Each structure stands twice: as C-alpha cells, then as structure tokens.
Amino acid sequence: MRPTDPANVPKKAAPATIDDYLALVSEDKRAALQALRQVIRAAAPEAEECISYKIPAFRLNGMLVGFAAAKTHCSLYAWNGSAVGLFT
C-alpha cells in the first residue's frame, strides 16, 4: 500500500467566523470562550469580530485582541497596548 501523498490530503478549512470557530471546540472551552467574547464586546462595543491567524479576534483601529482554545487551556492574546488597558 502506498502512503498518502500529503499534497492530495485536503487541509482543514479555517473557520470564517467566530461562531464557526466555537463550533469546533469542546463544550467546556466553548462556554469559556463565549463568556470571554461577551467581556470583550462589553469592553469594546464598537470592535469588529473577525478571524486572524485562524483564531477569533476583534479589531478596532487595528487588531485589538484574539482568543483561542488549546488542548489543556484557553488563551487571550492582547495585540496592542491599548487592549491591555481595556481589561485592567
């Protein structure tokens, strides 16, 4: 049997929206990330939701924050200095 040629294996499509991303993670991580999403919306109501680097993100005059689920944790990524001030 021939090994599969990596060029012929379809790559997993990146999520197009935050809801698409959340649909791919486990229920417990989804709940944590949805709660974080609401905190971000409350802190920066004018920010636009997007996907950046294949993770959920918010932008407002540039990239603001991103968040993601990993195998054993969830993360919040502050992408500029003003973002840190919104959450402190």
Secondary structure as UniProt FT lines:
FT   HELIX           6..8
FT   HELIX           18..23
FT   HELIX           27..43
FT   TURN            45..46
FT   STRAND          48..52
FT   TURN            53..54
FT   STRAND          55..59
FT   STRAND          63..69
FT   STRAND          74..78
FT   HELIX           81..86
//
